[in-house]
Structure formats: C-alpha cells, structure tokens
Amino acid sequence: MTTTGVRRIVLLTLGWEELPKSISVHGAPPQERLREPTPGVLLQTDGGWVLLDTGFNTALIRDPALYKRFYPSVEYIPVLPGPGEPIEESLHDIGIDVDDVHAVAVSHLHHDHAGGLKLFAGRVPVHAQRREVEYGLSNHPEPEHHAMARIDYDDPRIDWRLADGESSIAPGITAIPTYGHTPGHQSFMVELDSSVGGGGFVFAFDAADLTENIERELAIGGFVGVEAAETVEPIRRLKKIAAERDYPLIPGHDPHAWPEWTQHFHERFGR
C-alpha cells in the first residue's frame, strides 16, 4: 500500500556556530553569545529519504585562505563535528547511505544551510524558492555580504526545482514561504503517515532560530530587504499553521530545543 506521508524523522546536527545572540534575536545584548546547532532534517518517504538543509561547505572552513575570505568576522565561528563530511558521517551513524537520499530541499542559501549541496549536485533534485536562487545568483557580491557563499550553489549540475510560494516537495512534505530572513526563505510542514500514528510538525528553520522567537514573537536578528519588525509576521503565520493542525513548531537553531527534539524522534522512530 502506498503511504501518503512521512514514515520517519531524523534530526541531524551538522555542526555548530558560535555567534552573538543578536543574530538570532533582534536587539539582544551584543555581549551575549550562543553556540547554536546547524540543523538538518532527514525524512523517510515512499521514494526514499528527503534531506532538508545541508550544513556547511567544509572546504571553506578547513582551508585557511578560504576561511579568511568567507568567515572574516571574529564574531562568527563555524564548528564542524568531525574530520569528514558532516552529512556523510551523520548518515553513516544511522545506517543510511548518501545514495539513499533521493531529494534535497534548502530553506535558504546561507552558508550554514547550503554548503553541502556539493554532495548532491548532478545526483538528485534540489528544491528551493525561485526568488532565493535568483537573489543568490544576482547583484554579485551583495549576497555574499549577507552570508551566501555563491560557490556553494552556483553549480550548473544542480537540478533546481524552483517554487513560487507554497509547494509540495514529496508526499507529506510541504514548503511554506517565510520570506524575510532572506528574500526566498522557506520553512517546512511535515505530515506523518497514518501507519506511524499520523500527526505532524512544522520546522521553522531560520524564520525562528530560538524558542523565544516563537513564544514571545521576537524579531530575528538577520534579515534582507525588510525591517526587523517584519520578520515577526512569518513567525505568526507558522504559529497559526501549527495551531490549526495541533503540530509542534520547532525552531531552527535552538541549542536546547534541537537536541531535545533529536532525542524525541530517536525514541519515537528508533535508528
């Protein structure tokens, strides 16, 4: 019998970033710092595994000259979890091969979300919002000033599947436009198949980094082409979608919530 939803959810921590809290919460004290997880979400569907977001491009961190070019600020420090490729290592740890991933979607093109696309170029479709990719490829070098490393996604082998607004990535996986953090940022709603009990979740990614962004409706600290206050509207929209379906809304970079949800899904679905 063909399923109509996602059968398993696995959260991945593809690294960390040490940064001022003001990047996640607009107006936070500049001296307050966080060590935030770099998220990936692995979803099992009928056609195979779908990966949401891909972490860092390891070459830009490990090569000193590239690091100096792409991470010039001492305020922001990317941290890798191991000596290899975080995606490959994370998949290996749970007994999944990278070839088992049959589609990828990126919330946006920031270097901590699109850096692993090199592993999938020429291999699987990559879903994104059209306006995100158009922004990332235009008006060079402005996108790089907003933490987009063009080397991550300007690859003719990438099989882009570009959406203009809400779109279906796979059965049970819906992209929800949440523009503001970047011009084409998208969040995701995941609906579980009835064979695993149904229900679902909404993953905010960088529309809401932290739990307090959601609970207190606090503007995020990073945004392009909008004012800080305008980043609250996507949070409210995600909260409304989640409340209507009684789905939890999961923030993208929360150093407490992300490991707790990682453990929750491990206990619910196993390896």
C-alpha positions as CSV (number, residue, x, y, z in Angstrom):
1,M,0.0,0.0,0.0
2,T,1.3,3.4,-0.9
3,T,1.8,5.8,2.0
4,T,0.7,9.4,1.9
5,G,3.0,10.8,4.5
6,V,6.4,10.7,6.1
7,R,7.3,7.5,8.0
8,R,10.4,8.5,9.9
9,I,12.0,11.8,11.0
10,V,15.7,12.0,12.0
11,L,17.2,15.3,13.1
12,L,20.8,15.9,12.3
13,T,23.3,18.2,13.9
14,L,25.7,19.1,11.0
15,G,27.9,21.4,13.1
16,W,27.6,24.4,15.4
17,E,28.0,28.1,15.1
18,E,29.3,30.3,17.9
19,L,27.8,33.8,17.5
20,P,26.2,36.8,19.2
21,K,22.6,36.1,20.3
22,S,21.7,39.3,18.4
23,I,22.0,37.4,15.1
24,S,19.0,35.3,16.3
25,V,17.1,37.8,18.4
26,H,17.0,41.4,17.2
27,G,18.2,43.8,19.9
28,A,19.8,41.1,22.2
29,P,22.7,42.4,24.2
30,P,25.8,42.3,21.9
31,Q,28.0,40.6,24.6
32,E,25.6,37.6,24.9
33,R,26.7,34.7,22.8
34,L,25.3,31.3,21.9
35,R,26.6,28.0,20.5
36,E,23.8,27.1,18.1
37,P,23.4,23.7,16.3
38,T,23.4,23.7,12.5
39,P,20.3,21.7,11.5
40,G,19.4,19.1,9.0
41,V,16.2,17.1,8.8
42,L,16.0,13.6,7.3
43,L,12.6,12.4,6.3
44,Q,11.7,8.9,5.0
45,T,9.2,8.8,2.3
46,D,7.9,6.1,-0.2
47,G,10.5,7.2,-2.8
48,G,13.4,7.3,-0.4
49,W,14.9,9.8,2.0
50,V,14.5,13.6,1.7
51,L,17.0,15.9,3.3
52,L,16.1,19.4,4.4
53,D,19.2,21.6,4.5
54,T,22.8,20.5,4.1
55,G,25.1,22.4,6.6
56,F,28.5,23.9,5.9
57,N,30.8,23.6,3.0
58,T,33.7,22.0,4.8
59,A,36.3,23.2,2.3
60,L,35.6,26.9,3.2
61,I,36.2,26.2,6.9
62,R,39.3,23.9,6.6
63,D,41.3,25.8,4.1
64,P,42.8,28.8,5.8
65,A,42.7,31.2,2.8
66,L,39.0,30.3,2.1
67,Y,38.2,30.6,5.8
68,K,39.6,34.1,5.9
69,R,37.6,35.0,2.8
70,F,34.2,33.6,3.8
71,Y,34.4,33.9,7.6
72,P,36.2,37.2,8.1
73,S,34.3,38.2,11.3
74,V,35.8,37.0,14.6
75,E,32.3,37.3,16.0
76,Y,31.1,34.3,14.0
77,I,32.8,30.9,14.4
78,P,31.7,27.8,12.4
79,V,32.4,24.5,14.1
80,L,32.5,21.1,12.3
81,P,31.5,17.9,14.2
82,G,34.3,15.7,12.8
83,P,37.1,15.2,10.3
84,G,34.9,14.3,7.3
85,E,31.7,15.5,5.6
86,P,29.1,16.0,8.3
87,I,26.2,14.7,6.1
88,E,28.1,11.6,5.2
89,E,29.2,11.0,8.8
90,S,25.7,11.6,10.2
91,L,24.1,9.3,7.7
92,H,26.7,6.6,8.3
93,D,26.0,6.8,12.1
94,I,22.3,5.9,11.5
95,G,23.0,3.3,8.8
96,I,21.9,5.3,5.8
97,D,24.0,5.8,2.6
98,V,24.1,9.2,0.9
99,D,22.8,7.4,-2.2
100,D,19.6,6.7,-0.3
101,V,18.8,10.4,-0.3
102,H,16.6,11.0,-3.4
103,A,15.7,14.7,-3.0
104,V,17.1,17.7,-1.1
105,A,15.4,20.9,-0.1
106,V,17.1,24.0,1.2
107,S,15.4,26.5,3.5
108,H,17.7,29.2,2.1
109,L,21.2,29.7,0.7
110,H,23.1,30.9,3.8
111,H,26.5,29.1,4.2
112,D,25.3,27.0,7.2
113,H,22.4,25.6,5.2
114,A,23.5,25.3,1.6
115,G,27.2,24.3,2.0
116,G,26.6,20.6,1.5
117,L,24.9,20.9,-1.9
118,K,28.2,19.9,-3.5
119,L,27.4,16.3,-2.4
120,F,24.1,16.2,-4.3
121,A,24.9,18.3,-7.5
122,G,24.2,16.2,-10.5
123,R,22.6,13.4,-8.4
124,V,19.2,14.4,-7.0
125,P,16.7,17.3,-7.4
126,V,17.2,20.3,-5.1
127,H,14.1,22.2,-4.1
128,A,14.2,26.0,-3.3
129,Q,12.2,29.1,-3.8
130,R,12.8,30.7,-7.1
131,R,13.3,34.2,-5.6
132,E,16.0,32.8,-3.3
133,V,18.1,31.3,-6.1
134,E,17.6,34.4,-8.3
135,Y,18.8,36.6,-5.4
136,G,21.7,34.4,-4.7
137,L,22.9,34.5,-8.3
138,S,22.4,38.2,-8.9
139,N,23.9,41.5,-8.0
140,H,27.3,40.0,-7.0
141,P,28.8,40.4,-4.5
142,E,25.8,41.7,-2.4
143,P,24.6,38.1,-1.5
144,E,28.0,37.3,-0.1
145,H,27.7,40.3,2.3
146,H,24.6,38.5,3.6
147,A,26.4,35.2,4.3
148,M,25.7,33.5,1.0
149,A,28.7,31.8,-0.5
150,R,28.0,31.6,-4.2
151,I,30.5,28.8,-4.6
152,D,28.0,26.6,-2.6
153,Y,25.1,26.8,-5.0
154,D,26.3,28.3,-8.4
155,D,26.9,24.9,-9.9
156,P,25.4,24.0,-13.4
157,R,25.0,20.4,-12.2
158,I,22.4,21.3,-9.6
159,D,19.0,20.1,-10.7
160,W,17.0,23.0,-9.3
161,R,13.3,22.5,-8.7
162,L,12.2,26.1,-8.1
163,A,8.9,27.1,-6.5
164,D,6.9,30.3,-6.4
165,G,5.3,30.1,-3.0
166,E,3.9,27.1,-1.2
167,S,4.9,23.8,-2.8
168,S,4.9,20.0,-2.3
169,I,8.4,18.5,-2.0
170,A,7.2,14.9,-1.6
171,P,4.1,13.3,-0.1
172,G,3.8,14.7,3.4
173,I,6.4,17.5,2.9
174,T,5.2,21.0,2.1
175,A,7.4,24.1,1.7
176,I,6.0,27.2,3.3
177,P,7.3,30.6,2.1
178,T,8.6,32.6,5.0
179,Y,10.4,35.4,3.3
180,G,12.4,38.0,5.3
181,H,15.4,36.3,6.8
182,T,16.5,36.0,3.2
183,P,14.4,37.0,0.1
184,G,13.3,33.4,-0.5
185,H,13.5,31.7,2.8
186,Q,11.1,28.7,3.2
187,S,10.0,26.6,6.2
188,F,8.5,23.1,6.1
189,M,5.4,21.3,7.3
190,V,5.9,17.6,7.7
191,E,2.8,15.3,7.9
192,L,3.3,11.8,9.2
193,D,1.7,8.8,7.6
194,S,-1.2,7.1,9.4
195,S,0.9,3.9,9.6
196,V,3.1,5.6,12.2
197,G,0.3,7.3,14.0
198,G,-0.3,10.4,11.9
199,G,0.2,14.0,13.2
200,G,3.0,16.2,12.1
201,F,5.4,19.0,12.7
202,V,6.4,22.4,11.4
203,F,10.1,23.2,11.1
204,A,10.7,26.9,11.1
205,F,14.4,26.8,10.2
206,D,15.7,30.4,10.3
207,A,12.2,32.1,10.3
208,A,12.6,31.5,14.0
209,D,16.0,30.5,15.4
210,L,15.1,30.1,19.0
211,T,12.1,29.1,21.1
212,E,11.8,32.6,22.4
213,N,11.4,33.9,18.8
214,I,8.2,31.8,18.7
215,E,6.8,32.1,22.2
216,R,7.5,35.8,22.6
217,E,7.2,36.6,18.9
218,L,10.6,38.3,18.9
219,A,12.0,39.6,15.6
220,I,15.0,37.7,14.3
221,G,18.3,39.4,14.0
222,G,19.2,38.6,10.4
223,F,17.1,39.8,7.5
224,V,17.4,41.0,4.0
225,G,15.2,43.6,2.3
226,V,12.8,44.1,5.2
227,E,12.8,45.8,8.6
228,A,13.3,43.7,11.7
229,A,9.6,44.0,12.8
230,E,8.5,42.5,9.5
231,T,10.2,39.2,10.5
232,V,7.5,38.6,13.1
233,E,4.8,38.1,10.5
234,P,6.3,34.8,9.2
235,I,6.6,33.6,12.8
236,R,2.9,34.3,13.5
237,R,1.9,32.6,10.2
238,L,3.8,29.4,11.2
239,K,2.3,29.5,14.6
240,K,-1.2,29.7,13.1
241,I,-0.5,26.8,10.7
242,A,0.9,24.7,13.6
243,A,-2.0,25.6,15.9
244,E,-4.7,24.8,13.4
245,R,-3.2,21.3,13.0
246,D,-2.1,20.8,16.5
247,Y,1.5,20.3,15.3
248,P,4.6,21.4,17.3
249,L,6.5,24.3,15.8
250,I,10.3,23.6,16.0
251,P,12.8,26.4,15.9
252,G,15.8,26.1,13.6
253,H,18.9,26.8,15.8
254,D,17.8,26.5,19.4
255,P,20.7,25.0,21.5
256,H,18.3,23.4,24.0
257,A,15.2,22.5,21.8
258,W,17.2,20.9,18.9
259,P,18.9,18.2,21.0
260,E,15.6,17.6,22.9
261,W,13.7,17.1,19.7
262,T,16.6,15.0,18.3
263,Q,16.1,12.6,21.2
264,H,12.3,12.7,20.9
265,F,12.5,11.5,17.3
266,H,15.1,8.9,18.1
267,E,12.9,7.4,20.8
268,R,9.8,7.5,18.6
269,F,11.3,6.1,15.4
270,G,14.4,4.3,16.5
271,R,17.5,4.1,14.3
